[in-house]
Amino acid sequence: MKPTIITKNSARKFPFVDFQYQPSRLGDLTGHCAKTPSKSLRDISRDYFDKEDNTDFVSNAAIFFAMLASALIPIAAGASEVIHLVRVLPGF
């Protein structure tokens, strides 16, 4: 709870702040996490892939390989042009 600020429209001083407030009480709060058994990253990922639909994985893999192929085409073209440039340059 924030302190209450009391102001008057005609006052030219800083507002009076009332610091006599009561904090909220959290009776049974212990500050610990929920009491679930801790899982390793491997268990979490296994649970995720057990519940994941296989068709979703296949479509995601197809999109990934299509993006990979579309990225490799300009890289291969650039490498070909660099090889051509090296052939054209006079030897040192």
MARROZA-941061 format. One record per residue (C-alpha): residue number from 1; residue in three letters; x, y, z. Coordinates in pm, 1 decimal, decimal comma, always signed. Layout:
// residues N
NUM  ALA  X  Y  Z
...
This chain:
// residues 92
1  MET  +0,0  +0,0  +0,0
2  LYS  +138,7  +338,4  -94,3
3  PRO  +144,1  +638,6  +138,6
4  THR  -150,0  +877,6  +112,1
5  ILE  -63,9  +1219,4  -26,4
6  ILE  -278,4  +1505,0  +105,4
7  THR  -273,7  +1820,5  -108,4
8  LYS  -464,6  +2144,6  -118,2
9  ASN  -513,3  +2349,1  -429,8
10  SER  -416,1  +2674,3  -254,9
11  ALA  -103,6  +2533,2  -83,5
12  ARG  +237,3  +2639,3  -215,1
13  LYS  +436,9  +2390,2  -8,7
14  PHE  +524,0  +2033,9  -87,3
15  PRO  +234,2  +1795,2  -26,1
16  PHE  +207,4  +1634,6  +316,2
17  VAL  +269,6  +1260,0  +302,0
18  ASP  +105,8  +1042,0  +564,6
19  PHE  +340,3  +752,9  +641,9
20  GLN  +112,4  +600,4  +907,6
21  TYR  -21,0  +315,4  +700,1
22  GLN  -53,1  -56,2  +769,6
23  PRO  +111,7  -303,3  +534,7
24  SER  -95,6  -592,9  +410,1
25  ARG  -57,4  -921,1  +595,0
26  LEU  +28,7  -1238,2  +410,9
27  GLY  -44,7  -1504,3  +670,1
28  ASP  +43,9  -1838,5  +512,6
29  LEU  +292,8  -1716,9  +255,9
30  THR  +621,9  -1901,6  +290,2
31  GLY  +802,3  -1767,3  -15,0
32  HIS  +875,2  -2112,9  -153,6
33  CYS  +783,6  -2239,3  -497,6
34  ALA  +499,3  -2479,9  -554,5
35  LYS  +561,0  -2827,0  -421,8
36  THR  +602,2  -3009,2  -751,0
37  PRO  +889,4  -3242,9  -818,2
38  SER  +1164,6  -3069,6  -1008,4
39  LYS  +1205,4  -3191,5  -1362,0
40  SER  +1512,0  -3186,3  -1575,3
41  LEU  +1515,0  -3015,5  -1911,3
42  ARG  +1512,8  -3357,3  -2072,2
43  ASP  +1189,9  -3454,0  -1890,2
44  ILE  +1025,3  -3125,6  -1980,8
45  SER  +1116,5  -3161,3  -2348,0
46  ARG  +1004,0  -3526,7  -2351,1
47  ASP  +665,7  -3426,8  -2207,1
48  TYR  +636,1  -3150,5  -2466,1
49  PHE  +711,6  -3377,2  -2761,5
50  ASP  +482,8  -3651,8  -2628,9
51  LYS  +192,5  -3409,2  -2632,6
52  GLU  +291,7  -3232,1  -2956,1
53  ASP  +111,4  -3335,2  -3271,9
54  ASN  +337,1  -3511,1  -3524,5
55  THR  +178,9  -3334,7  -3821,2
56  ASP  +270,0  -3003,3  -3663,8
57  PHE  +631,7  -3117,8  -3636,8
58  VAL  +634,6  -3233,8  -3998,6
59  SER  +494,7  -2904,5  -4125,6
60  ASN  +744,4  -2707,1  -3916,2
61  ALA  +1030,6  -2922,6  -4048,9
62  ALA  +912,4  -2867,8  -4408,2
63  ILE  +900,1  -2490,7  -4357,0
64  PHE  +1246,7  -2496,9  -4196,6
65  PHE  +1400,7  -2687,2  -4489,1
66  ALA  +1231,0  -2457,7  -4740,7
67  MET  +1379,7  -2154,7  -4563,2
68  LEU  +1717,7  -2328,8  -4548,9
69  ALA  +1706,8  -2398,0  -4923,3
70  SER  +1605,5  -2040,6  -5000,8
71  ALA  +1899,5  -1914,3  -4794,5
72  LEU  +2149,8  -2151,4  -4956,4
73  ILE  +2074,7  -2037,8  -5312,6
74  PRO  +2212,4  -1681,6  -5267,2
75  ILE  +2508,3  -1813,3  -5066,6
76  ALA  +2599,0  -2056,1  -5346,1
77  ALA  +2558,7  -1781,2  -5607,0
78  GLY  +2782,7  -1549,5  -5404,2
79  ALA  +3047,0  -1819,8  -5365,3
80  SER  +3038,6  -1880,8  -5740,9
81  GLU  +3092,0  -1510,3  -5808,8
82  VAL  +3382,8  -1493,2  -5562,9
83  ILE  +3547,2  -1788,4  -5740,8
84  HIS  +3492,9  -1613,0  -6074,3
85  LEU  +3646,3  -1292,8  -5932,7
86  VAL  +3952,6  -1480,3  -5807,8
87  ARG  +4003,8  -1634,9  -6152,7
88  VAL  +3977,6  -1295,2  -6325,2
89  LEU  +4220,3  -1113,9  -6092,9
90  PRO  +4583,9  -1118,8  -6201,1
91  GLY  +4811,0  -1346,7  -5998,8
92  PHE  +5031,9  -1187,9  -5735,7
